[in-house]
Amino acid sequence: MSRSELAEAVNAALDLLYPKRNLTAHYVNDRWVGKLERGEHRWPSPEHRTALRHVLGATTDVELDLYSPRRTPDVPPHQLLGLSQPPTPHLVSIHVDDELLSGQSQAWLRELDRITAQPSHTWSTLSLRVREHLDLLDRLQRDLGRPHLAAVDARWSEFMSWIADNASSDGGMWLERSHLRANEANDRPLVAYTLMRQSQRALDNGDVRTAIALSRRSLAHGPVPPRTRALCLTRLAEALAAGGDDTGTAVTAAHQELRHADADGGDEDAFARHCDLRYVTAAEARCRQLLGDPASATAILEELLDDQAGVASIDRGMWHAHLADCSLHDDPERAAEHGMNALRLAQETGSHRIIRATQPLAIALRPRSTLASVRAFVEAHRAAVTRQ
């Protein structure tokens, strides 16, 4: 198209995309297109960018080589975002670079990788920044027409739910947002993953029936990568075991899925990369303990804890909590010892989830508080809950 033809097409697109608005002031001409070609306009108005994407068949502004200028003290943040009014006060303080402002998916995923690589005990201090990023993502999608960011939003929201659950707040709403965004993006692996996480939360809260239903739904979203499917199968196994049903088939299937998994997990299976042989084996031990076989569960968990290389501290804390449950009736002092180990790891990681996993143990051991080690654990648990 010539400059005049492109200008006419943009004006027609404005009328089509904004039928209820008077956009006379937004109409463009060939001189405006010329300035765009020469780079004199780098960041047109949201309406102009939307019309240009429509006319030229682009999904993102980046495809058109459009990007926002770097923020300077003279440019308010909301103008960089193309908003007519300032956003919520906490969003004004956020510092993001051009790639994030322009909606580049890979830039958002790189930033998420950078944050998740931080030690888990720092996540609670990062929660405000993650929420600011989520607020910005919401505005980029809702106000600036960036639907391609739904899959990115889903991953950020899922991480926020994990932070919230480990920081003694409710991560349910963030996980629900992640699930909704994953559906919007038709991201089947992440839809299955968020259902698996919802099943895990239900089981942590003692809602076995919901946990079973959600884990079964997660397995109905296929095909998904093997590690993600293995995670869904372990959640189903644990939920069934909590309800008293045999779980051998699900555990066996989870092990089979891992044999098909790539060594690096693959890009679309990256959020399930923590699901390895030890993770599934620990889930199997938990199932055996729930089904009334604490002896074999103890043997498995002790072997896993002897080899701590590459194991996440939160996982080790949960394993100690489960191992304590195995010793509860026969050896309360040993149960208290593993309970203390779990609490130490909870403090190290800042994970309320580990503390909550030891709560039934603390309640069951209170009558044995005449034993010094038991009394020490019960008091340590009380202090941890009060701190949280």
Summary of the structure (lengths in Angstrom):
residues: 388
radius of gyration: 25.8
end to end distance: 63.0
largest distance: 88.9
contacts: 1263
relative contact order: 0.05
helix: 71%
strand: 0%
